[in-house]
Amino acid sequence: MLVNEFDTKLDMQGILTLDLDMELLNAAKKFNVYAEGSLSLNNGGIELYAYIPTQKPLSREAEIFISRYPHNKLGNTYSLKTDSNQCGDLMKLRDLLLIKSVMVDDVYYSGGLLHIIFRFHSSQLKKVSDFILRAKRELPDLVPEYLGRSPGLVKILNRIDSRIPLYYISLDTTPPASEINGDNNPVGVPTWTREIEYLSGGKIGAIYYLSDSIEADNDRVDVISARDGVFRVFSANPILEFLSEKMSQLPIMAVSRSQRFEKTRLKMDVILPEVYASPYIDIVSESIDEFPDWDITLSASCRFGYVEQ
């Protein structure tokens, strides 16, 4: 599992709670709805999803609200979306997501509050602090519940898994030569591991973890910590874009996405709620036809708790 390779590389964690005046959160508070969530950049704005499980019967009022709110249902989970066009206060979170190394690991709604849990590298502490102190003036109900050392991504995922069962899926591929040279390999080294921050407008924002030195004057590479081998890079990858686009159409929530390239092979890991495992594998099946020259192999598929950690 690739997350073991960079578990504590982002060595700090922040936990924020917000009480935003928005229809989705107001309804969650009114009807006592618990939901998992996801937060992402998209075309310069912010998108916020709520994923409401229906294993336990929802109240009639909650069902009425969901029926009136734009939503999709996949298996036993409703997904509802809002964005910064509908709630301007969401845009205040954009500055957080744009800070180099910030990785949002967990978003959930509970008690009418939005909880956001993220990791970042200690070199960016001043920027994270500046964001929190500025945002606090504009969002008085924002509470920094925790700002300190990170327990590591594996422990964070285990905590999420205790709340909602997670699933681990890994693919092995052999990218065509055109996809691993030049502009498509901006770090210019034969081996790297990366963690996906976000995919927006065909652009992949990722945190790279390297053991080799790279050219610091490469204008496509942001140095987060040369000492720790942590860099931020924007690039493109047609398979990742295909998978991401298909996932957003359903939509499917991903908790963690990471890749490792070594010589000629690219390993692609995704960790997502178990309820989305089957539709995600359906998308992978489509990708085999879409990218026949990538030699895609499903190399692992199991409950997250079964993975050796």
JOUR-V834924 format. One record per helix or strand. SS is the DSSP state (helix for helix, strand for strand). FROM is the first residue (numbers start at 1). TO is the last residue. If there is no record, write none. Layout:
ss: {SS	SS}
from: {FROM	FROM}
to: {TO	TO}
This chain:
ss: {helix	strand	helix	strand	strand	helix	strand	strand	helix	strand	strand	helix	strand	helix	strand	helix	helix	strand	strand	strand	strand	helix	strand	strand	helix	helix	strand	helix}
from: {2	12	23	35	45	60	71	77	88	103	113	122	143	153	166	177	182	191	203	221	230	238	254	265	274	292	297	304}
to: {5	18	30	42	53	68	74	83	97	110	120	138	149	163	173	179	184	200	209	225	235	250	262	273	290	294	303	306}
